[in-house]
Amino acid sequence: MTMSEQRLHPASILFDIARYARIFAWPALIAFIGGPRGGPPGMGRWNYDTTPFETWLWVLVLPSLGLSIVRYLTFRVRYEPNELVIRSGLLFRNVRHIPYARVQNLDAVQNVFHRALGVADVRIETGSGSKAEARLSVLPASDLDAMRARVFAGRAPAARARPMADRSLPSEAQPLLPEQLSLPEAPSSGSEVSPEGSLGAGRAGRPPQSAGRVLLRLSFPDLLLLGFLENKGMVLMSAAYGALWEAGLMNGLWSRFFEGTIDARGLFRQVGAFILGRGPLPGGRLALALVGLAAFLVVVRLVSMAWAALRLHGFRLTRSGDDLRVTYGFFTRVAATIPLRRVQAVTVQRGWLARRLGRASIRVETAGGRAGAATRDREWVAPLIREHDVGALLAEVLPGAILPEDGWEPVHPRAFRRAVKPVLLLALIASTVLALTVGWRLVVVALPLLAWLMIATRQHVRHLAWLASESLVAFRSGWLSQAVTIVRVNRVQSVTLRESPFDRRAGMAGVRVDTAGAGERSHRVDIPYLEGALARGLQQRLAGAAARTDFQW
């Protein structure tokens, strides 16, 4: 093995065994509990002779152990002047050549077991698909530092060779609002210049961070506030509550706290009977149920706050050269890299409560794969940031992307009439079905819901806006929760003109801009309800500008 070659840590065998154990755990448990029992009489339920299940389990486990050992012995990583070469396999050999210039992300993930053994799970992404180009499980911490140094040093010549159009606005571009594009040279208030420790040097085995400017650091109170605003505990707690409800266990739990005054299953039946005019309103029981619901919502918020504090513990965003570095995590520590040249779009989100507290969050879309939850979390470069710091961070991530508060273009003046028609049509169909199957009394109850839908539609249309220039296009939407997405023209892959039958009848159309990093649930630049001629002109203008600009991958 030459000096430029690396191999996996011996602990990779243990982590492979653990991975196979997780795969076989549930089938083994089901077979163990539900399988036939044997053995001498009187020896108990769990004393039984060997069954075919145990035999087949060993048949599956032993080859897996052998494959782990072969993988460890044959896996090699070699550093060439311009590329990374990964060789693996014994009978079927696999050799992958990964140019340094194509490496988009070099992420390291460490759980408590990784940190105890001084290793890390490394993922190399090149933007070539939905999965990581290579996964090194597991690599010694010191070797990871060397890999980062070699890969990023190898990327430097390619970065210097890139055209300057990738680093700044084109000279012929007209910015959105010139007087608002004076960008600060220093990071926002609270930022600092700080060298970071390496993965192997820190006491807790923290992922590597090269020296650079700290753009954002989230304190413990910030994480608690983030968890309160995100409220991600709702999904987990609601699922657990529903399972207990269906199992009938909530009856006993509620009776324990309210001395048997509430039948969890019968309460909603009585409320439904009252709505249909078939019984009285259970006022006292309903009030107690609302108290229980309020307590449940409080517990959900607390769970969400605790989860955010653990998941994003020590969150830090640092800029080092042309890369953003993100580190976070308590039990599972993640270190991720976001090359600025790979950023395709930037989205600023502001929830209703976050706006009242002067907070926002910033997400970037990068070209390439989305290899799991770590990648999704990495793309939130600022899970929580003060409103007055948004402009400075945008200047770091996407120079020239400071958007004005005024000057946004609205959608068509008749957009509400166009948008409310499908809502009214669906409401009419649903009301007719309810009237024929349940009764007209329930239709009267649905009237406030219909009024709310119309108000929500009006507010949604009212808050739609867009901006376009020679270099940037932006789209803003949302009423209770607002989102603004910014895309550079040289990141545009396609521009689509969209017309539904309702649009054509109203003389309107929509324009949709797609980039290499857009996900299915991403907030895209998708501008609806434009006047037909304006939409066609905007589509041709953006498509022409994208065609005249060299695409920056």
Helices and strands as residue ranges (DSSP letters): E 5-6, H 12-34, H 52-74, E 76-79, E 83-88, E 94-99, G 100-102, E 105-110, H 112-117, E 119-125, E 134-140, H 141-161, G 164-166, G 178-180, E 192-194, E 212-217, H 220-230, H 233-246, H 249-258, H 264-275, H 283-311, E 316-320, E 323-328, E 333-339, G 340-342, E 343-350, H 352-356, E 359-366, H 373-378, E 382-386, G 387-389, H 390-397, E 409-410, H 415-437, H 440-462, E 465-468, E 472-477, E 482-488, G 489-491, E 492-498, H 501-506, E 508-515, E 525-531, H 532-548
